[in-house]
Amino acid sequence: MKRSLLTLILAFIVLASACTNKNFQEKQDALFYDGDRTYHIVVYSGGKVIIDENFKGIVHPNDRTNGIYYFKNDTLKEIKGDYIITSIK
């Protein structure tokens, strides 16, 4: 009886934490990844800054190159390598 109750309680805790993590991820995605936002990006090559700009749009991960891409002034920009991107709210 005690073992069954303990198992039930542990199962509930695991399921509750999974829902909490999913909700947290959804909130994080809504705040930082979905929709038009203003971003600041700094790209480095050999330790020197080669791009330092702001843009408004959506950042998309590029699964094939381990980088990102975005549009700025109707131009597609693809970034890979060392970069820092900051979302400006």
BAFISE-360732 format. One line per field, with one value per atom (N, C-alpha, C, CB): residue in three letters; atom name; x, y, z. Coordinates in steps of 0.2 Angstrom, whole numbers, plus 5000, padded with zeros to 4 digits. Glycine has a CB too. Layout:
residues N
code c(ALA | ...)
site c(CA | ...)
x c(X | ...)
y c(Y | ...)
z c(Z | ...)
This chain:
residues 89
code c(MET | MET | MET | MET | LYS | LYS | LYS | LYS | ARG | ARG | ARG | ARG | SER | SER | SER | SER | LEU | LEU | LEU | LEU | LEU | LEU | LEU | LEU | THR | THR | THR | THR | LEU | LEU | LEU | LEU | ILE | ILE | ILE | ILE | LEU | LEU | LEU | LEU | ALA | ALA | ALA | ALA | PHE | PHE | PHE | PHE | ILE | ILE | ILE | ILE | VAL | VAL | VAL | VAL | LEU | LEU | LEU | LEU | ALA | ALA | ALA | ALA | SER | SER | SER | SER | ALA | ALA | ALA | ALA | CYS | CYS | CYS | CYS | THR | THR | THR | THR | ASN | ASN | ASN | ASN | LYS | LYS | LYS | LYS | ASN | ASN | ASN | ASN | PHE | PHE | PHE | PHE | GLN | GLN | GLN | GLN | GLU | GLU | GLU | GLU | LYS | LYS | LYS | LYS | GLN | GLN | GLN | GLN | ASP | ASP | ASP | ASP | ALA | ALA | ALA | ALA | LEU | LEU | LEU | LEU | PHE | PHE | PHE | PHE | TYR | TYR | TYR | TYR | ASP | ASP | ASP | ASP | GLY | GLY | GLY | GLY | ASP | ASP | ASP | ASP | ARG | ARG | ARG | ARG | THR | THR | THR | THR | TYR | TYR | TYR | TYR | HIS | HIS | HIS | HIS | ILE | ILE | ILE | ILE | VAL | VAL | VAL | VAL | VAL | VAL | VAL | VAL | TYR | TYR | TYR | TYR | SER | SER | SER | SER | GLY | GLY | GLY | GLY | GLY | GLY | GLY | GLY | LYS | LYS | LYS | LYS | VAL | VAL | VAL | VAL | ILE | ILE | ILE | ILE | ILE | ILE | ILE | ILE | ASP | ASP | ASP | ASP | GLU | GLU | GLU | GLU | ASN | ASN | ASN | ASN | PHE | PHE | PHE | PHE | LYS | LYS | LYS | LYS | GLY | GLY | GLY | GLY | ILE | ILE | ILE | ILE | VAL | VAL | VAL | VAL | HIS | HIS | HIS | HIS | PRO | PRO | PRO | PRO | ASN | ASN | ASN | ASN | ASP | ASP | ASP | ASP | ARG | ARG | ARG | ARG | THR | THR | THR | THR | ASN | ASN | ASN | ASN | GLY | GLY | GLY | GLY | ILE | ILE | ILE | ILE | TYR | TYR | TYR | TYR | TYR | TYR | TYR | TYR | PHE | PHE | PHE | PHE | LYS | LYS | LYS | LYS | ASN | ASN | ASN | ASN | ASP | ASP | ASP | ASP | THR | THR | THR | THR | LEU | LEU | LEU | LEU | LYS | LYS | LYS | LYS | GLU | GLU | GLU | GLU | ILE | ILE | ILE | ILE | LYS | LYS | LYS | LYS | GLY | GLY | GLY | GLY | ASP | ASP | ASP | ASP | TYR | TYR | TYR | TYR | ILE | ILE | ILE | ILE | ILE | ILE | ILE | ILE | THR | THR | THR | THR | SER | SER | SER | SER | ILE | ILE | ILE | ILE | LYS | LYS | LYS | LYS)
site c(N | CA | C | CB | N | CA | C | CB | N | CA | C | CB | N | CA | C | CB | N | CA | C | CB | N | CA | C | CB | N | CA | C | CB | N | CA | C | CB | N | CA | C | CB | N | CA | C | CB | N | CA | C | CB | N | CA | C | CB | N | CA | C | CB | N | CA | C | CB | N | CA | C | CB | N | CA | C | CB | N | CA | C | CB | N | CA | C | CB | N | CA | C | CB | N | CA | C | CB | N | CA | C | CB | N | CA | C | CB | N | CA | C | CB | N | CA | C | CB | N | CA | C | CB | N | CA | C | CB | N | CA | C | CB | N | CA | C | CB | N | CA | C | CB | N | CA | C | CB | N | CA | C | CB | N | CA | C | CB | N | CA | C | CB | N | CA | C | CB | N | CA | C | CB | N | CA | C | CB | N | CA | C | CB | N | CA | C | CB | N | CA | C | CB | N | CA | C | CB | N | CA | C | CB | N | CA | C | CB | N | CA | C | CB | N | CA | C | CB | N | CA | C | CB | N | CA | C | CB | N | CA | C | CB | N | CA | C | CB | N | CA | C | CB | N | CA | C | CB | N | CA | C | CB | N | CA | C | CB | N | CA | C | CB | N | CA | C | CB | N | CA | C | CB | N | CA | C | CB | N | CA | C | CB | N | CA | C | CB | N | CA | C | CB | N | CA | C | CB | N | CA | C | CB | N | CA | C | CB | N | CA | C | CB | N | CA | C | CB | N | CA | C | CB | N | CA | C | CB | N | CA | C | CB | N | CA | C | CB | N | CA | C | CB | N | CA | C | CB | N | CA | C | CB | N | CA | C | CB | N | CA | C | CB | N | CA | C | CB | N | CA | C | CB | N | CA | C | CB | N | CA | C | CB | N | CA | C | CB | N | CA | C | CB | N | CA | C | CB | N | CA | C | CB | N | CA | C | CB | N | CA | C | CB | N | CA | C | CB | N | CA | C | CB | N | CA | C | CB | N | CA | C | CB | N | CA | C | CB | N | CA | C | CB)
x c(5004 | 5000 | 5004 | 4995 | 5009 | 5014 | 5018 | 5018 | 5020 | 5024 | 5020 | 5027 | 5013 | 5009 | 5008 | 5002 | 5006 | 5005 | 5011 | 5003 | 5017 | 5023 | 5025 | 5029 | 5023 | 5024 | 5019 | 5023 | 5013 | 5008 | 5010 | 5001 | 5013 | 5015 | 5021 | 5017 | 5026 | 5032 | 5029 | 5037 | 5025 | 5022 | 5019 | 5017 | 5015 | 5012 | 5017 | 5007 | 5022 | 5027 | 5031 | 5032 | 5033 | 5036 | 5032 | 5038 | 5025 | 5021 | 5020 | 5014 | 5019 | 5018 | 5024 | 5016 | 5030 | 5036 | 5037 | 5042 | 5035 | 5035 | 5030 | 5033 | 5024 | 5020 | 5023 | 5013 | 5026 | 5029 | 5034 | 5031 | 5039 | 5044 | 5041 | 5049 | 5036 | 5033 | 5030 | 5028 | 5027 | 5024 | 5029 | 5020 | 5035 | 5040 | 5043 | 5046 | 5044 | 5047 | 5042 | 5048 | 5036 | 5031 | 5031 | 5024 | 5032 | 5032 | 5039 | 5032 | 5044 | 5051 | 5051 | 5056 | 5048 | 5047 | 5043 | 5044 | 5038 | 5033 | 5037 | 5027 | 5041 | 5044 | 5050 | 5047 | 5054 | 5060 | 5061 | 5066 | 5057 | 5058 | 5052 | 5059 | 5046 | 5041 | 5039 | 5035 | 5038 | 5036 | 5042 | 5031 | 5040 | 5044 | 5047 | 5041 | 5053 | 5057 | 5062 | 5059 | 5065 | 5071 | 5077 | 5071 | 5082 | 5088 | 5094 | 5089 | 5099 | 5106 | 5111 | 5109 | 5115 | 5119 | 5126 | 5117 | 5131 | 5138 | 5141 | 5141 | 5145 | 5148 | 5155 | 5145 | 5159 | 5166 | 5170 | 5168 | 5175 | 5180 | 5187 | 5179 | 5190 | 5197 | 5198 | 5201 | 5192 | 5192 | 5191 | 5199 | 5189 | 5188 | 5180 | 5192 | 5177 | 5170 | 5169 | 5167 | 5165 | 5164 | 5157 | 5166 | 5152 | 5146 | 5143 | 5141 | 5140 | 5138 | 5131 | 5143 | 5126 | 5120 | 5113 | 5119 | 5108 | 5102 | 5097 | 5099 | 5092 | 5087 | 5081 | 5090 | 5075 | 5069 | 5066 | 5064 | 5064 | 5062 | 5062 | 5066 | 5062 | 5062 | 5069 | 5056 | 5072 | 5078 | 5076 | 5083 | 5079 | 5078 | 5084 | 5075 | 5084 | 5090 | 5091 | 5089 | 5097 | 5099 | 5102 | 5104 | 5098 | 5100 | 5106 | 5094 | 5107 | 5112 | 5119 | 5111 | 5119 | 5126 | 5127 | 5126 | 5123 | 5124 | 5124 | 5130 | 5120 | 5120 | 5113 | 5124 | 5112 | 5105 | 5105 | 5104 | 5098 | 5097 | 5092 | 5096 | 5092 | 5086 | 5086 | 5088 | 5081 | 5081 | 5082 | 5074 | 5086 | 5086 | 5086 | 5093 | 5082 | 5081 | 5080 | 5087 | 5076 | 5074 | 5080 | 5072 | 5085 | 5091 | 5092 | 5098 | 5093 | 5093 | 5101 | 5092 | 5101 | 5108 | 5109 | 5109 | 5114 | 5115 | 5122 | 5116 | 5121 | 5127 | 5129 | 5125 | 5135 | 5137 | 5144 | 5138 | 5146 | 5152 | 5151 | 5157 | 5155 | 5155 | 5151 | 5162 | 5145 | 5141 | 5137 | 5136 | 5135 | 5131 | 5125 | 5135 | 5119 | 5113 | 5109 | 5109 | 5106 | 5103 | 5096 | 5106 | 5091 | 5084 | 5083 | 5079 | 5081 | 5079 | 5072 | 5083 | 5069 | 5062 | 5060 | 5060)
y c(4994 | 5000 | 5006 | 5000 | 5007 | 5012 | 5013 | 5012 | 5007 | 5008 | 5010 | 5001 | 5008 | 5010 | 5018 | 5007 | 5020 | 5027 | 5031 | 5029 | 5029 | 5033 | 5033 | 5029 | 5027 | 5027 | 5032 | 5020 | 5032 | 5037 | 5044 | 5036 | 5046 | 5053 | 5054 | 5053 | 5050 | 5051 | 5052 | 5046 | 5048 | 5049 | 5056 | 5043 | 5058 | 5064 | 5070 | 5065 | 5070 | 5075 | 5075 | 5073 | 5069 | 5069 | 5072 | 5062 | 5070 | 5073 | 5081 | 5070 | 5083 | 5090 | 5094 | 5091 | 5091 | 5095 | 5095 | 5092 | 5090 | 5090 | 5095 | 5083 | 5096 | 5101 | 5108 | 5101 | 5109 | 5116 | 5117 | 5115 | 5113 | 5114 | 5116 | 5108 | 5112 | 5114 | 5121 | 5109 | 5123 | 5129 | 5135 | 5130 | 5133 | 5138 | 5139 | 5135 | 5133 | 5134 | 5137 | 5127 | 5136 | 5140 | 5148 | 5138 | 5149 | 5156 | 5159 | 5157 | 5156 | 5158 | 5159 | 5153 | 5154 | 5155 | 5161 | 5149 | 5162 | 5168 | 5175 | 5168 | 5175 | 5181 | 5182 | 5181 | 5177 | 5179 | 5176 | 5175 | 5172 | 5169 | 5170 | 5162 | 5171 | 5172 | 5179 | 5168 | 5181 | 5187 | 5192 | 5190 | 5198 | 5203 | 5206 | 5209 | 5207 | 5210 | 5214 | 5204 | 5218 | 5222 | 5218 | 5229 | 5217 | 5213 | 5217 | 5207 | 5216 | 5219 | 5213 | 5224 | 5213 | 5207 | 5210 | 5203 | 5206 | 5208 | 5201 | 5210 | 5202 | 5196 | 5197 | 5194 | 5192 | 5192 | 5187 | 5190 | 5190 | 5185 | 5187 | 5187 | 5182 | 5183 | 5187 | 5185 | 5187 | 5192 | 5199 | 5192 | 5201 | 5208 | 5208 | 5210 | 5213 | 5214 | 5216 | 5220 | 5212 | 5213 | 5215 | 5206 | 5214 | 5216 | 5218 | 5211 | 5224 | 5227 | 5231 | 5231 | 5228 | 5232 | 5230 | 5230 | 5234 | 5232 | 5230 | 5238 | 5226 | 5225 | 5223 | 5219 | 5224 | 5222 | 5216 | 5228 | 5210 | 5205 | 5199 | 5204 | 5193 | 5186 | 5183 | 5182 | 5180 | 5176 | 5169 | 5177 | 5166 | 5159 | 5155 | 5158 | 5149 | 5145 | 5141 | 5140 | 5141 | 5137 | 5130 | 5141 | 5125 | 5119 | 5116 | 5114 | 5117 | 5114 | 5117 | 5115 | 5124 | 5127 | 5129 | 5133 | 5127 | 5129 | 5137 | 5126 | 5140 | 5148 | 5150 | 5151 | 5156 | 5159 | 5163 | 5164 | 5165 | 5169 | 5174 | 5166 | 5180 | 5185 | 5189 | 5189 | 5193 | 5198 | 5205 | 5198 | 5209 | 5216 | 5220 | 5218 | 5225 | 5229 | 5224 | 5234 | 5219 | 5215 | 5211 | 5219 | 5210 | 5206 | 5201 | 5211 | 5195 | 5189 | 5189 | 5182 | 5189 | 5188 | 5182 | 5194 | 5178 | 5172 | 5173 | 5166 | 5171 | 5171 | 5165 | 5176 | 5163 | 5157 | 5159 | 5151 | 5155 | 5157 | 5160 | 5161 | 5165 | 5168 | 5174 | 5170 | 5174 | 5180 | 5181 | 5180 | 5187 | 5188 | 5191 | 5192 | 5189 | 5192 | 5193 | 5187 | 5200 | 5202 | 5204 | 5208 | 5202 | 5204 | 5211 | 5199 | 5216 | 5222 | 5223 | 5228 | 5224 | 5224 | 5231 | 5221)
z c(5000 | 5000 | 5000 | 5006 | 5005 | 5005 | 4998 | 5011 | 4996 | 4990 | 4984 | 4988 | 4983 | 4978 | 4979 | 4978 | 4985 | 4986 | 4984 | 4993 | 4986 | 4984 | 4977 | 4988 | 4973 | 4966 | 4963 | 4964 | 4965 | 4963 | 4964 | 4966 | 4969 | 4971 | 4966 | 4978 | 4966 | 4961 | 4954 | 4962 | 4952 | 4945 | 4944 | 4943 | 4949 | 4948 | 4948 | 4955 | 4952 | 4952 | 4946 | 4958 | 4943 | 4936 | 4931 | 4934 | 4931 | 4926 | 4927 | 4926 | 4933 | 4934 | 4932 | 4942 | 4933 | 4931 | 4924 | 4935 | 4920 | 4913 | 4910 | 4910 | 4913 | 4911 | 4912 | 4914 | 4918 | 4920 | 4915 | 4927 | 4913 | 4908 | 4902 | 4908 | 4899 | 4893 | 4893 | 4891 | 4898 | 4899 | 4899 | 4905 | 4902 | 4903 | 4896 | 4908 | 4892 | 4885 | 4881 | 4882 | 4881 | 4877 | 4878 | 4878 | 4885 | 4887 | 4884 | 4894 | 4885 | 4882 | 4875 | 4884 | 4871 | 4864 | 4862 | 4861 | 4866 | 4864 | 4865 | 4868 | 4871 | 4872 | 4868 | 4879 | 4866 | 4863 | 4855 | 4866 | 4853 | 4846 | 4841 | 4847 | 4843 | 4839 | 4837 | 4841 | 4831 | 4829 | 4828 | 4834 | 4825 | 4824 | 4830 | 4819 | 4831 | 4837 | 4834 | 4842 | 4838 | 4836 | 4839 | 4839 | 4835 | 4838 | 4836 | 4834 | 4841 | 4839 | 4839 | 4846 | 4833 | 4832 | 4831 | 4825 | 4834 | 4833 | 4830 | 4840 | 4825 | 4822 | 4822 | 4815 | 4824 | 4825 | 4820 | 4832 | 4817 | 4813 | 4815 | 4805 | 4818 | 4820 | 4826 | 4814 | 4830 | 4836 | 4834 | 4839 | 4828 | 4826 | 4824 | 4820 | 4826 | 4824 | 4816 | 4828 | 4813 | 4806 | 4804 | 4802 | 4809 | 4808 | 4815 | 4805 | 4815 | 4821 | 4819 | 4826 | 4820 | 4817 | 4821 | 4810 | 4820 | 4823 | 4817 | 4827 | 4818 | 4813 | 4816 | 4808 | 4813 | 4815 | 4811 | 4815 | 4814 | 4810 | 4815 | 4804 | 4811 | 4815 | 4813 | 4812 | 4818 | 4817 | 4817 | 4824 | 4812 | 4810 | 4811 | 4803 | 4815 | 4816 | 4809 | 4821 | 4807 | 4801 | 4803 | 4797 | 4803 | 4805 | 4802 | 4805 | 4795 | 4792 | 4793 | 4784 | 4795 | 4796 | 4803 | 4792 | 4808 | 4815 | 4815 | 4818 | 4811 | 4812 | 4812 | 4806 | 4809 | 4809 | 4802 | 4815 | 4801 | 4795 | 4797 | 4789 | 4793 | 4794 | 4788 | 4801 | 4788 | 4782 | 4785 | 4779 | 4781 | 4783 | 4777 | 4787 | 4776 | 4770 | 4764 | 4769 | 4764 | 4759 | 4757 | 4753 | 4761 | 4759 | 4764 | 4759 | 4762 | 4766 | 4769 | 4763 | 4775 | 4778 | 4782 | 4783 | 4781 | 4784 | 4788 | 4779 | 4795 | 4799 | 4802 | 4805 | 4802 | 4805 | 4808 | 4800 | 4813 | 4817 | 4823 | 4812 | 4825 | 4831 | 4831 | 4834 | 4835 | 4835 | 4841 | 4829 | 4843 | 4849 | 4846 | 4854 | 4848 | 4846 | 4852 | 4841 | 4853 | 4858 | 4856 | 4862 | 4859 | 4858 | 4862 | 4860 | 4858 | 4862 | 4862 | 4858 | 4868 | 4869 | 4868 | 4876)
